[in-house]
């Protein structure tokens, strides 16, 4: 394939300004991550007094040393509900890493912050994680301890909470093992997480698993009992049979989880080794490729040149439409089809991309979508050329493609262009964002102007003189609100993506995701009807 030639001058003032703007976005996220770490550290004395490890220490202990770990939804719930600074992380720390030589989904209750209680955003995160495990056939290792649902928001969670239980049952029935270590309290609905797991480890004198704790039990029935009598580790290991293994402390419980995972004959356990060429241009340059000013055009091939092996990219139908870029490439040896944006999606661009999607689906080639679009082209000519018809066919092709689809938001992702480029609502296998992205139905300025025009037309129909001062105030307020609700932080808090990544890590993240997808699609499990149950 022909190698792309970069036209970017990395020593230019424009590149340096772009890099500085992107770095400022990254610094903001780093500041939030620092607050999260500090919140855990604040709980250290209490954890040490109880002989427990902090959640981040449990995570480090369960993972195979020196192997990659990709954190997921690290800022879920940021500034939502009662989360002021993102320290809760949706009640858990989660990601994909290696345990006992096997790639797994690892979920660690963030019990050092607010007791690990879960708000609705935490439920959304949990459901997304379970979906990732099921779709990618990843064993689930859970290190659990928490206060369950946040009672201030339980009415927003109760009905949908059943999905978490149902997903655990489906994972087991699909032949995907779930291993849970209970490090502390796991009560009420939380008691069913170990109950629905395939392997359960409890810690002597620490684990507490019951439907009703002593206060609720006394209130409901008048019966008096202590934690150990109701649901201590020894009770569940020796009497109820809910626990298969009895550990002596946190580290011992994690040792059991690692040993179980190591003994399972789970395929695809080795970290693959492949030969491939490095890009001709450093991925580190991705920090300054996308202009800080969103309206400044650039060629998405400049991103592709720093992501793909050998910077090789075979353009597909570029002479037919050059605003939607399609082509074949490879990333760390994985063949892949790429669709990117150099402007709005025209009717021709939609037909071109739809054909390319179908060709990749026919050949079994995974698809990568690099979002930076204002949406579909509008106007009399575009409408006459069938933008609705052709755009619909593109959305149809993208939605129904059977190959793994991965989306990376690298700029704007507006309107139905977000759907056509395989945004969250179209269920890509994975979707990540750069910190500069904007995702919305339209830009704030456009939204404000639309409402202003509507207001003016309404006044004229009523025979009134438009109140321009009021309309301009509404225009400004709308623009501000829309822009505030389109940022990467706003979106990632609401699980519109699986996390925000540093642009310089894009190639490594994509290679890891493609490894996961390849393993999932080649792995055979041993499903059954109901999953594994205790009797």
Phi and psi in degrees as a GROMACS rama.xvg file:
@    title "Ramachandran Plot"
@    xaxis  label "Phi"
@    yaxis  label "Psi"
@TYPE xy
-71.423  138.223  UNK-2
-80.571  139.087  UNK-3
-72.4817  143.362  UNK-4
-108.032  118.785  UNK-5
-76.6796  137.734  UNK-6
-107.063  9.2816  UNK-7
-82.992  131.032  UNK-8
-96.2139  103.564  UNK-9
-70.8073  -9.73234  UNK-10
-95.0837  -1.97036  UNK-11
-74.5293  158.828  UNK-12
-62.791  -37.0252  UNK-13
-63.1164  -44.7373  UNK-14
-62.8006  -43.9888  UNK-15
-64.5121  -37.179  UNK-16
-67.3477  -41.4311  UNK-17
-61.707  -43.4944  UNK-18
-64.4168  -39.9515  UNK-19
-65.6452  -39.9338  UNK-20
-65.415  -42.216  UNK-21
-66.425  -39.3586  UNK-22
-63.4422  -36.4935  UNK-23
-62.582  -39.8847  UNK-24
-63.9913  -42.6393  UNK-25
-65.8159  -36.8575  UNK-26
-64.3029  -36.6779  UNK-27
-62.2748  -43.4891  UNK-28
-68.0109  -39.2926  UNK-29
-61.1024  -36.1747  UNK-30
-64.2503  -39.0567  UNK-31
-66.3582  -42.2773  UNK-32
-62.7902  -35.1185  UNK-33
-65.7827  -39.5721  UNK-34
-63.1755  -38.7417  UNK-35
-61.3642  -46.2549  UNK-36
-63.6078  -39.6171  UNK-37
-65.8428  -35.5995  UNK-38
-64.353  -38.6067  UNK-39
-66.7534  -44.2054  UNK-40
-60.6772  -33.1985  UNK-41
-60.2243  -29.0384  UNK-42
-87.6816  -2.84607  UNK-43
-56.9961  -47.9086  UNK-44
-56.1416  -41.3178  UNK-45
-66.0137  -42.4502  UNK-46
-65.5206  -42.262  UNK-47
-66.1028  -37.6101  UNK-48
-60.5267  -34.7986  UNK-49
-89.5893  2.15375  UNK-50
72.052  31.4762  UNK-51
-115.392  157.396  UNK-52
-91.9333  146.684  UNK-53
-66.8726  155.849  UNK-54
-52.826  -42.7353  UNK-55
-66.8132  -29.1022  UNK-56
-73.667  -36.2519  UNK-57
-61.8022  -43.2993  UNK-58
-60.6331  -47.4535  UNK-59
-61.4523  -34.7342  UNK-60
-75.815  -32.2696  UNK-61
-79.7294  -26.7797  UNK-62
-79.5554  145.593  UNK-63
-65.3012  129.483  UNK-64
-59.116  139.078  UNK-65
77.0623  7.76666  UNK-66
-104.085  157.022  UNK-67
-70.567  149.021  UNK-68
-138.75  123.901  UNK-69
-108.084  109.428  UNK-70
-73.8873  144.505  UNK-71
-119.652  138.419  UNK-72
49.0504  48.468  UNK-73
-69.4679  -20.1294  UNK-74
-116.153  27.0898  UNK-75
-58.0348  132.665  UNK-76
78.756  11.2282  UNK-77
-56.8999  121.002  UNK-78
58.1367  28.9794  UNK-79
-112.864  152.861  UNK-80
53.5656  -119.871  UNK-81
-104.418  18.4933  UNK-82
-89.4768  114.502  UNK-83
-92.5894  -27.5398  UNK-84
-137.642  6.85616  UNK-85
86.3989  1.84097  UNK-86
-68.3747  -21.7932  UNK-87
-75.1671  -26.5934  UNK-88
53.0219  34.0583  UNK-89
69.5114  20.1253  UNK-90
84.2453  2.34042  UNK-91
-155.401  158.453  UNK-92
-112.264  124.857  UNK-93
-143.799  156.322  UNK-94
176.034  -176.676  UNK-95
-109.838  122.612  UNK-96
-153.812  -174.448  UNK-97
-101.957  131.206  UNK-98
-131.293  120.613  UNK-99
59.3431  31.4772  UNK-100
85.275  -1.90039  UNK-101
-115.009  142.111  UNK-102
-76.3494  126.758  UNK-103
-134.929  161.53  UNK-104
-89.7795  122.836  UNK-105
-112.548  127.88  UNK-106
-125.883  122.153  UNK-107
-118.822  120.433  UNK-108
-59.713  131.892  UNK-109
-87.4029  63.3901  UNK-110
-71.5974  -7.54711  UNK-111
-80.0453  -11.3709  UNK-112
-122.526  118.509  UNK-113
54.7805  31.4551  UNK-114
65.1054  14.9438  UNK-115
74.9119  13.312  UNK-116
-65.0902  152.982  UNK-117
-117.151  124.926  UNK-118
-90.4512  175.13  UNK-119
-52.785  -37.1806  UNK-120
-62.536  -33.1572  UNK-121
-67.1613  -35.2976  UNK-122
-65.8148  -44.0464  UNK-123
-59.1483  -41.9756  UNK-124
-62.5969  -46.313  UNK-125
-59.6802  -43.2054  UNK-126
-65.7312  -39.1375  UNK-127
-64.5888  -42.3791  UNK-128
-61.9494  -42.0309  UNK-129
-64.3394  -37.7789  UNK-130
-63.0732  -41.2138  UNK-131
-61.9929  -44.0578  UNK-132
-62.2529  -43.3838  UNK-133
-68.8122  -45.5079  UNK-134
-69.5508  -31.7909  UNK-135
-106.179  9.53717  UNK-136
50.8147  53.5877  UNK-137
-105.407  125.615  UNK-138
-57.0395  149.359  UNK-139
-112.467  123.664  UNK-140
-113.512  115.521  UNK-141
-112.806  129.405  UNK-142
-109.261  103.053  UNK-143
-111.648  137.611  UNK-144
-171.41  123.94  UNK-145
178.638  169.228  UNK-146
-90.9646  9.73837  UNK-147
77.0258  -154.535  UNK-148
-68.4129  140.252  UNK-149
-68.4955  114.58  UNK-150
-63.3682  -19.7795  UNK-151
-68.5312  -20.2759  UNK-152
-127.119  16.4945  UNK-153
-64.5878  -28.6023  UNK-154
-66.8585  -22.654  UNK-155
-85.4001  -2.82295  UNK-156
-123.21  -24.5911  UNK-157
-56.4319  -53.7719  UNK-158
-65.9341  -48.2502  UNK-159
-68.492  -21.0491  UNK-160
-58.8811  -27.1059  UNK-161
-61.0618  -25.7542  UNK-162
-62.1457  -34.8711  UNK-163
-62.8703  -42.9451  UNK-164
-64.4065  -46.7913  UNK-165
-61.4751  -39.1887  UNK-166
-64.5378  -37.3741  UNK-167
-63.4061  -41.2638  UNK-168
-63.0552  -40.1351  UNK-169
-68.0934  -38.9896  UNK-170
-60.162  -45.4989  UNK-171
-63.794  -43.4847  UNK-172
-65.7487  -28.2254  UNK-173
-78.6335  -2.23721  UNK-174
83.4378  19.8852  UNK-175
-102.272  114.256  UNK-176
-69.8713  145.312  UNK-177
-126.132  122.572  UNK-178
-116.277  125.882  UNK-179
-125.446  128.42  UNK-180
-102.924  124.048  UNK-181
-97.213  108.411  UNK-182
-89.5527  -15.4024  UNK-183
-161.375  -134.676  UNK-184
-77.186  138.659  UNK-185
-147.695  89.2089  UNK-186
-115.581  166.92  UNK-187
52.6846  -124.336  UNK-188
-60.8575  -30.7807  UNK-189
-64.5438  -21.1008  UNK-190
-67.1144  -24.1344  UNK-191
-78.0838  -17.7548  UNK-192
-62.2483  -52.4245  UNK-193
-65.4839  -36.7761  UNK-194
-59.0949  -32.3392  UNK-195
-95.4295  0.0988105  UNK-196
-81.8489  160.092  UNK-197
-83.7092  -33.8281  UNK-198
-131.128  132.098  UNK-199
-127.957  130.352  UNK-200
-117.319  129.792  UNK-201
-119.832  154.157  UNK-202
-104.728  124.612  UNK-203
-55.3451  128.989  UNK-204
74.6343  -0.356949  UNK-205
-121.412  -45.7201  UNK-206
-71.1992  137.416  UNK-207
-137.852  111.031  UNK-208
-127.232  111.205  UNK-209
-158.565  160.399  UNK-210
-77.1332  -33.8574  UNK-211
-135.076  123.38  UNK-212
-74.807  172.782  UNK-213
-51.4385  -44.0026  UNK-214
-63.9843  -45.3911  UNK-215
-66.8404  -39.3796  UNK-216
-59.5504  -45.3646  UNK-217
-64.2243  -41.2741  UNK-218
-67.2267  -36.5353  UNK-219
-82.2055  -39.3033  UNK-220
-125.178  -14.9747  UNK-221
85.0572  -5.22623  UNK-222
-74.6669  142.193  UNK-223
-113.313  127.113  UNK-224
-154.12  156.739  UNK-225
-98.1674  174.722  UNK-226
-57.5036  -46.0732  UNK-227
-64.0632  -38.9954  UNK-228
-67.4413  -35.5459  UNK-229
-78.8542  -40.2339  UNK-230
-165.775  39.0255  UNK-231
-71.5132  165.457  UNK-232
-60.2847  -41.7116  UNK-233
-66.4652  -38.1543  UNK-234
-58.7231  -45.7463  UNK-235
-75.2752  -26.5731  UNK-236
-81.4542  -34.5618  UNK-237
-103.876  -25.3722  UNK-238
-115.607  -58.5444  UNK-239
-80.0465  -26.5198  UNK-240
77.673  13.7838  UNK-241
-71.2592  -30.29  UNK-242
-105.015  134.111  UNK-243
-87.4569  -26.4809  UNK-244
-135.159  143.037  UNK-245
-115.894  112.873  UNK-246
-98.9494  160.495  UNK-247
-91.4548  -25.6842  UNK-248
-160.097  -177.973  UNK-249
-55.9681  -49.57  UNK-250
-62.9479  -38.1834  UNK-251
-66.8961  -39.2899  UNK-252
-62.2858  -41.4497  UNK-253
-67.3657  -36.0953  UNK-254
-59.3821  -43.3769  UNK-255
-59.3122  -45.2954  UNK-256
-61.3958  -43.3746  UNK-257
-65.1772  -39.4634  UNK-258
-69.0045  -40.2027  UNK-259
-61.2794  -47.105  UNK-260
-63.6917  -39.1229  UNK-261
-64.4676  -31.2362  UNK-262
-85.8016  -16.5093  UNK-263
-72.7573  131.297  UNK-264
-77.8134  64.0091  UNK-265
-90.2294  123.158  UNK-266
-69.7969  166.048  UNK-267
70.3524  34.7724  UNK-268
-87.0465  -20.0274  UNK-269
-83.4403  143.42  UNK-270
-71.9721  117.541  UNK-271
-68.2292  149.897  UNK-272
-119.634  124.588  UNK-273
-135.372  153.062  UNK-274
-95.3085  137.701  UNK-275
-161.444  161.218  UNK-276
-90.4141  145.351  UNK-277
-75.8245  155.559  UNK-278
-58.9386  152.144  UNK-279
-69.6795  -20.7528  UNK-280
-122.4  140.55  UNK-281
-65.5545  132.338  UNK-282
-58.4964  -22.2437  UNK-283
-62.283  -22.7363  UNK-284
-73.716  -10.7078  UNK-285
-62.1666  -19.347  UNK-286
-66.1729  -21.3291  UNK-287
-120.223  11.6194  UNK-288
-78.5461  -47.6373  UNK-289
-78.855  126.789  UNK-290
-61.1953  142.265  UNK-291
-65.1884  -32.2905  UNK-292
-88.5753  113.969  UNK-293
-59.4315  -27.4101  UNK-294
-80.7372  -8.91221  UNK-295
-77.5716  122.619  UNK-296
-74.3753  155.628  UNK-297
-157.737  166.863  UNK-298
-96.9727  122.212  UNK-299
-61.6981  -17.6757  UNK-300
-63.3933  -22.999  UNK-301
-65.5225  -32.7166  UNK-302
-73.1977  -46.5783  UNK-303
-58.1375  -39.0916  UNK-304
-62.8462  -22.8339  UNK-305
-103.295  3.99375  UNK-306
-113.986  -33.9831  UNK-307
-93.5481  153.84  UNK-308
-58.9027  127.741  UNK-309
62.263  10.5603  UNK-310
54.5008  24.4913  UNK-311
-81.5502  131.416  UNK-312
-150.258  121.684  UNK-313
-98.2581  103.117  UNK-314
-63.0556  140.828  UNK-315
-111.363  117.549  UNK-316
53.8885  42.6944  UNK-317
-68.3962  -30.6827  UNK-318
-73.5398  -17.0008  UNK-319
-80.8201  -39.5308  UNK-320
-159.811  126.703  UNK-321
-107.795  6.98009  UNK-322
-91.829  -26.2243  UNK-323
-108.245  116.488  UNK-324
-96.8441  125.521  UNK-325
-128.195  148.136  UNK-326
176.96  170.041  UNK-327
-100.887  143.682  UNK-328
-158.043  -172.415  UNK-329
-143.883  151.197  UNK-330
-130.259  113.799  UNK-331
47.1542  46.2208  UNK-332
87.5149  -9.06404  UNK-333
-87.7138  120.111  UNK-334
-67.1029  137.944  UNK-335
-151.214  148.293  UNK-336
-102.201  137.065  UNK-337
-119.349  135.602  UNK-338
-124.242  123.967  UNK-339
-133.678  175.179  UNK-340
-121.411  134.134  UNK-341
-116.632  18.7612  UNK-342
158.787  -167.994  UNK-343
-65.2156  161.624  UNK-344
-87.7292  113.141  UNK-345
-85.2898  168.436  UNK-346
-56.0495  -42.3226  UNK-347
-65.1171  -41.2477  UNK-348
-61.9484  -37.2997  UNK-349
-66.0211  -43.8836  UNK-350
-67.073  -39.6913  UNK-351
-60.9495  -49.3924  UNK-352
-66.567  -38.8014  UNK-353
-62.511  -41.7464  UNK-354
-63.913  -43.1482  UNK-355
-63.7416  -41.4339  UNK-356
-59.0959  -45.0192  UNK-357
-67.2339  -36.4416  UNK-358
-64.7223  -42.1468  UNK-359
-65.8706  -39.568  UNK-360
-63.5473  -41.4602  UNK-361
-60.8164  -38.2012  UNK-362
-90.4385  -5.64902  UNK-363
74.2914  31.8362  UNK-364
-98.5821  123.612  UNK-365
-58.6496  153.705  UNK-366
-114.725  136.096  UNK-367
-116.354  126.736  UNK-368
-109.451  122.185  UNK-369
-105.988  101.218  UNK-370
-77.729  123.655  UNK-371
-162.21  76.5784  UNK-372
-140.345  144.645  UNK-373
-81.6247  -4.36405  UNK-374
115.664  -159.094  UNK-375
-79.3494  146.876  UNK-376
-63.7509  134.555  UNK-377
-113.792  165.77  UNK-378
126.746  166.52  UNK-379
-59.8876  -43.7142  UNK-380
-67.4985  -41.8241  UNK-381
-63.1766  -40.5547  UNK-382
-66.0868  -41.8641  UNK-383
-65.7799  -28.5719  UNK-384
-81.4873  -1.20582  UNK-385
87.9162  37.3359  UNK-386
-61.592  -34.6258  UNK-387
-65.5816  -47.2801  UNK-388
-62.3043  -50.8201  UNK-389
-71.5746  -36.6398  UNK-390
-63.0264  -38.4185  UNK-391
-62.6816  -40.9219  UNK-392
-67.3749  -33.6472  UNK-393
-65.485  -47.2793  UNK-394
-60.1734  -38.3679  UNK-395
-62.8694  -44.8566  UNK-396
-65.1959  -45.9341  UNK-397
-62.5423  -43.4931  UNK-398
-64.3585  -40.6063  UNK-399
-93.6461  -1.72811  UNK-400
-60.5363  134.638  UNK-401
-91.105  -12.0539  UNK-402
-79.6768  159.816  UNK-403
-58.1502  135.947  UNK-404
-121.942  125.751  UNK-405
-122.636  131.374  UNK-406
-113.953  135.01  UNK-407
-123.099  117.321  UNK-408
-82.4534  115.33  UNK-409
-113.08  -5.38826  UNK-410
-159.426  -134.989  UNK-411
-78.3006  150.682  UNK-412
-144.745  91.7202  UNK-413
-113.48  149.674  UNK-414
56.0745  -149.524  UNK-415
-68.5378  -11.6757  UNK-416
-60.707  -34.1776  UNK-417
-61.1155  -40.4089  UNK-418
-69.278  -46.6691  UNK-419
-64.0474  -27.1065  UNK-420
-94.2806  19.424  UNK-421
65.1402  55.6315  UNK-422
-73.1586  -179.418  UNK-423
-51.1934  -41.3188  UNK-424
-67.1884  -13.5774  UNK-425
-98.1265  5.63895  UNK-426
61.4866  55.4654  UNK-427
-63.8169  158.087  UNK-428
-60.1013  -43.5017  UNK-429
-143.609  150.449  UNK-430
-144.549  125.806  UNK-431
-127.253  161.699  UNK-432
-128.9  147.781  UNK-433
-81.0685  159.771  UNK-434
-72.9585  -10.2007  UNK-435
-92.7343  -2.19244  UNK-436
-71.7932  158.086  UNK-437
-130.049  128.622  UNK-438
-130.079  120.034  UNK-439
-167.246  169.135  UNK-440
-66.7884  -31.2955  UNK-441
-164.604  170.653  UNK-442
-67.4914  153.427  UNK-443
-59.4362  -42.8362  UNK-444
-62.6008  -41.7434  UNK-445
-65.8488  -41.9563  UNK-446
-62.6229  -43.7177  UNK-447
-62.0709  -41.47  UNK-448
-67.2209  -38.5671  UNK-449
-58.5623  -48.2743  UNK-450
-65.0463  -34.6884  UNK-451
-64.6488  -45.1533  UNK-452
-64.589  -42.6191  UNK-453
-60.0088  -42.9517  UNK-454
-63.2066  -40.892  UNK-455
-64.4646  -44.9827  UNK-456
-65.0079  -37.5061  UNK-457
-63.3526  -44.9457  UNK-458
-62.0506  -40.7209  UNK-459
-65.5278  -38.3972  UNK-460
-64.7649  -28.8964  UNK-461
-88.5693  3.14302  UNK-462
73.7848  23.3903  UNK-463
-107.883  158.193  UNK-464
-85.0669  122.934  UNK-465
-57.5302  138.171  UNK-466
-84.0749  89.8281  UNK-467
-63.5751  -35.1308  UNK-468
-63.0392  -44.5503  UNK-469
-67.146  -39.608  UNK-470
-67.469  -38.1364  UNK-471
-69.1111  -34.6198  UNK-472
-65.1637  -42.6126  UNK-473
-63.9411  -39.4678  UNK-474
-59.8609  -46.2951  UNK-475
-66.4757  -42.1957  UNK-476
-64.7452  -40.1568  UNK-477
-64.9544  -45.3278  UNK-478
-59.6125  -44.1882  UNK-479
-62.8879  -45.0657  UNK-480
-64.4342  -44.5555  UNK-481
-63.2143  -43.3613  UNK-482
-65.3343  -38.8411  UNK-483
-65.9642  -27.2686  UNK-484
-97.3706  15.0132  UNK-485
-119.464  1.03913  UNK-486
-74.8922  165.035  UNK-487
-61.8612  -40.6513  UNK-488
-65.2682  -41.028  UNK-489
-62.0186  -44.8498  UNK-490
-68.6489  -43.7993  UNK-491
-68.2478  -30.1119  UNK-492
-61.4396  -29.9855  UNK-493
-101.317  15.139  UNK-494
62.9968  29.9559  UNK-495
-70.6348  -17.2545  UNK-496
-139.847  178.497  UNK-497
-97.4928  7.25769  UNK-498
145.765  162.354  UNK-499
-99.7026  131.566  UNK-500
-119.208  155.37  UNK-501
-70.0979  128.854  UNK-502
-50.5246  -33.4362  UNK-503
-68.1895  -16.9479  UNK-504
-93.7603  2.1066  UNK-505
-58.4006  -46.279  UNK-506
-62.2057  -44.7627  UNK-507
-64.8177  -41.5119  UNK-508
-63.6104  -44.8364  UNK-509
-62.8803  -41.6266  UNK-510
-61.3852  -41.1449  UNK-511
-65.5331  -43.0377  UNK-512
-65.1585  -39.6037  UNK-513
-67.2516  -34.8139  UNK-514
-58.5261  -47.2869  UNK-515
-61.382  -45.8629  UNK-516
-64.4634  -42.2924  UNK-517
-62.3401  -44.9798  UNK-518
-61.8584  -43.2456  UNK-519
-62.2187  -42.821  UNK-520
-76.351  -18.1626  UNK-521
-101.111  -8.41334  UNK-522
-85.8448  136.478  UNK-523
-106.208  126.272  UNK-524
-104.485  178.809  UNK-525
-119.861  77.1468  UNK-526
-69.8603  157.879  UNK-527
-137.436  -169.227  UNK-528
-82.9858  -44.0738  UNK-529
-117.106  -5.84362  UNK-530
85.4594  174.332  UNK-531
-84.9584  131.979  UNK-532
-125.173  153.601  UNK-533
-92.521  140.928  UNK-534
